[in-house]
Amino acid sequence: MIDASFLSWPFFEERHRQFAHGLREWAASSVKPLVDHHDVDESCRRLVRSLGEGGWLKAVVPQAYGGLTSAFDVRTLCLARETLAFQDGLADFAFAMQGLGTGPITLFGSDAMKAQYLPPVARGEAIAAFALSEPEAGSDVAAMSTTAVPDGPDHVRIDGVKTWISNGGIADHYVVFARSGEAPGAKGLSAYVVDAETPGLSVENRIDVIAPHPLATLRFEGCRVPLAQRIGGPGEGFKVAMATLDVFRSTVGAAALGLARRALSEALRHASSRKLFGAPLGELQMTQAALADMATGVDSSALLVYRAAWTKDQGAARVTREAAMAKMNATESAQGVIDKAVQIFGGLGVTKGVKVEELYREIRALRIYEGATEVQKIVIARELLKMHEARQRTEEQQ
């Protein structure tokens, strides 16, 4: 059972508590029948449809296009991911990708683009995807080699390869980032919405990972896309990508938090019922020490995640430092919490079909995607140095 006492923290309003309560009840009864980890494609389709029918995907689009709030409410997004991850990692994935795959459109798309792509996503009738990573350009976005060159007055031709693309092969549209050449490095990228049936776009291969979800390598060969499908201005692709990740990076921490909460819940249940040396496992001091560490890790992660979300919702232009801290701490902490849960379960903990074994596989990828832990450390340090230098300049001017 999920501990909901954190909802009384001052980060939240009554609408957040009502949302979390409603989604928790829905997820507890609805998610398990929808998920078959041996058929992740169909599971994700079912989950998206059901999340849409339940009204939960309204959280990922603006109110004007069938959504819940006038703009992104990051606290709501984090509560959704935490709640769904507590039930099943694939449910969290299905929700998250609807947001990430339309986030650039919400933030920078034209009114016509929003009207076309956002309402079907909110209703669960279309599946979205975000295509940024390449074989030689993961964390280093500026190394991107996929190109978008003019092809007549009103189109561009996209050529290149994208990999590690979530929802690859089942998405109805992809937000694709490509080098459009306005300037060297990160300033010469643009973003485009590419419909899945566009000629020249193909799924080169599917990628199997330890916690299965739809993942693929995409190839673009002479893929002709109207200029009207560009998101934002020419050369603004890096800005589009970073602004989107600025919103959704905190939510990765929230997903890790949901997995960690489930691990703690499972560990408490097992420690209370499992007998060892004639007494419950939970009466052993070493077990109690592990549980204390787990609970402290969960709460510290929650504080960082919801601080970042609250700060963004209060109107901060960027929460680069806060979101990086939340993502780094929550994912690393969750790995430790889940590892302790596996240890408390003993041999059962590494047995297929036992929840903590599933959690152990689910958490590992979260420490890598949307910026690996090592990248988050660089981001945090750079932000701290910028803040320090700005304070020094202010002091010198006084």
PEUR-V853771 format. One record per pair of residues at least 12 apart in sequence whose C-alpha atoms are under 7 Angstrom apart, sorted by the first residue. I is the first residue (numbers start at 1). GAP is how many residues later the second one is. Records with the same first field share a line. If there is no record, write none. Layout:
I = GAP, GAP
//
This chain:
1 = 264
2 = 259
11 = 295, 299
16 = 60
20 = 59, 60
24 = 59
27 = 57, 60
28 = 59
31 = 60
34 = 12, 13
37 = 175
40 = 172, 173, 174
41 = 129, 173
44 = 50
47 = 44, 47
48 = 46, 47, 76
49 = 75, 76
51 = 73
52 = 70, 71, 72
53 = 70, 71
57 = 38, 65, 66, 67
58 = 64
59 = 17, 18
60 = 12, 38, 39
61 = 45, 57, 61
65 = 50, 53, 54
66 = 53, 56
67 = 55
73 = 240
74 = 173, 235, 238, 239
75 = 231, 234, 235
77 = 174
78 = 173, 176
81 = 15, 170, 173, 174
82 = 172, 173, 175, 176
83 = 175
85 = 170, 173, 174
86 = 172, 173, 175, 176
89 = 273
90 = 123
92 = 163
97 = 31, 32
98 = 23, 29, 30
100 = 30, 148
101 = 27, 28, 29, 73, 74
102 = 16, 26
103 = 141
104 = 136, 140
105 = 126
108 = 123, 124
109 = 122, 123
126 = 46
127 = 44, 45
128 = 43, 44, 45, 46
129 = 37, 38, 42, 44, 45, 46
130 = 35, 44, 45, 46
131 = 31, 34, 43, 44, 45, 46
132 = 30, 44, 45
133 = 29, 30, 31
134 = 27, 28, 29
135 = 27, 28
139 = 232
142 = 43, 44
143 = 42
144 = 35
145 = 15, 34
146 = 13, 14, 15, 32, 33
147 = 12, 13, 31, 32, 33
148 = 30, 31, 32
149 = 31
154 = 72, 73
155 = 69, 70, 71, 72
156 = 68, 69, 70, 71
157 = 65, 66, 67, 68
158 = 62, 63, 64, 65, 66
159 = 61, 62, 63, 64
160 = 59, 60, 61
161 = 57, 58, 59
162 = 55, 56, 57
163 = 53, 54, 55
164 = 51, 52, 53
165 = 50, 51, 52
166 = 48, 49, 50
167 = 47, 48
168 = 46, 47, 48
169 = 34, 47
171 = 25
172 = 23, 24
173 = 20, 21, 22, 23
174 = 19, 20, 21, 22
175 = 16, 17, 18, 19
176 = 15, 16, 17, 18
177 = 12, 13, 14, 15, 60
178 = 12, 13
180 = 55
182 = 53
186 = 52
187 = 48, 49, 51
188 = 47
189 = 46, 47, 48, 49
190 = 44, 45, 46, 47
191 = 39, 40, 46
192 = 37, 38, 39
193 = 36, 37
194 = 31
198 = 25
199 = 24
200 = 20, 21, 22, 23
201 = 18, 19, 20, 22
202 = 16, 17, 18
203 = 13, 14, 15, 16
204 = 13, 14, 15
205 = 12
210 = 151
211 = 150, 151
246 = 72, 73, 74, 77
249 = 74, 78, 121
250 = 55, 58, 59, 73, 76, 77
252 = 75
253 = 52, 73, 74, 77, 78
254 = 51
256 = 74, 75, 78, 107
257 = 41, 44, 45, 73, 77
259 = 75, 100
260 = 38, 74, 77, 78
261 = 37
263 = 74, 75, 78, 93
264 = 30, 77
267 = 74, 77
290 = 50
294 = 43
297 = 36
301 = 25, 28, 29
304 = 22
305 = 21
308 = 14, 15, 18
321 = 58, 59, 62
324 = 52, 55, 56
325 = 55
328 = 45, 48
331 = 35, 36
332 = 35
335 = 28
338 = 18, 21, 22
339 = 21
341 = 15
342 = 14, 15
//
